Amino acid sequence: MTVDASVAPARWHQAVIERILPRTPHVISVFLRAPLEPHVAGQHVDVRLTASDGYQAQRSYSIASAPGTEGIELAVERLENGEVSSFFHDVARPGDTIEVRGPIGGYFVWRVEDGGPILLIAGGSGIVPLMAIARDWSIAEPKTSVLLVYSARTWEELVFRDELLNIQAREPRFAFIATITRGPRHRPEDFDRRLDRSLVRQILTHWGHSPRDVYVCGSNTFVEAVTSSLVQEAVPAAIIRTERFGGKD
Amino acid sequence: MSTRGFLGRRPSDEVAHRLPPGQYQTEDFPVLAKGPTPRVDRAAWRFTINDGSRPLASWTWAQFEALPQTIWRGDIHCVTKWSKLDTTWGGVTIDDLFQAAGITPPSAYLLAESHDDYDTNLPVADLLGGKAMIATRFAGKPLEAEHGGPARLLVPHLYFWKSAKWIKGLRFTSHDEAGFWEQRGYHMVGDPWREQRYTNDP
């Protein structure tokens, strides 16, 4: 076994905030210009902020943009008492400089040559790294099938919703199903209930493909529930990759 | 150079000096894992120490529970930036484990191996002298599956990815062989006080 030097990030770089775009009531996209190495869909960056007295705070944010597109898009959810997320939501503006390090992560990643079929399951802001995969897939000549199951409290809280609807309208091999837990569904193919085992079974059966790789990202509660259901429905644990945030919903 | 308008939320001095660089305190206990949580049955559980491919010692759950038990209290640090202070763990120190099996380490490095095909590399010296244990209890209760139960490695002076969850054994290796995350961009040692997060960090 050897160490893959290509996944080792360099040191901190200056990054300029080019644009900030509201996505949902709680999520903004922050577009950065920074001299980072090209990333792979699914990777994240570390962000560092420095106060005037030298105090620093670091956090990790998944990259939403596809590899090869200009700039880096992060999506930042406002967290209650979030030290860094409140800076992005309340203080940051275009032209500001922060520090970034990355790209980081060599496992929760998808490359075009990995192929598919790909099953993507997102809870809330867990969509971010999966969005990079969906975008990367749609930019490449998509010959393989993708199913994105995306759970959010309401239709309005689906980050990147219109773009996902556009990909689905354009690409017959891209299936997008929203599961809405605290509001009505808006399309007949969506669901207004939690993604429990019976719904996982129903969705997989309807899709009709056996995934080559499964990516699940969301709160730990969400990821635990979904991955347990998948394993019980005979999806091999070894093909399921997870990324989890927070201890709670 | 400072970030315009960033004020930050500083921890108290008492907490600040316990936080390695780049870390923040959490009251939660976040869960990170590469895949689904394995459900490991205590009745079928075995813990095995190997020298390369040669087994040196093995314990069932009941045999393991009969080994000398140690309590450890202190702070843990995850490479994803959170630190959790004043945690309490119970289990069997690696010193006691080696002594029970009459093992003198045959090499200076090993891999901790898990039920989900995860592994992580460690210098043997980092596990001895009371610095590490196979933990089976957290806060006085049996270790939950999400946090690595029935048993996980606990090496609290290194970033927590080294504290392999769902551990099934230790394997001595002739040299320092990169484990799962160490092959994927993370540091071979992982000392939080030196901020050794990623492969090329000093």
Interface residues (C-beta under 8 A of the other chain):
Chain A: M1 T2 V3 D4 A5 V7 A8 P9 A10 R48 L49 T50 A51 S52 G54 Y55 Q56 A57 Q58 R59 S60 N81 E83 F87 V91 A92 D96 T97 I98 E99 I104 G105 G106 Y107 F108 N220 E224 T227 S228 L230 V231 A237 A238 I240 R241 T242 R244 F245 G246 G247 K248
Chain B: M1 S2 T3 R4 G5 F6 L7 G8 R9 R10 G22 Y24 T26 D28 F29 P30 V31 L32 A33 K34 G35 P36 T37 P38 T80 K81 D116 D117 E146 E177 A178 F180 W181 E182 Q183 R184 G185 M188 Y198 T199 N200
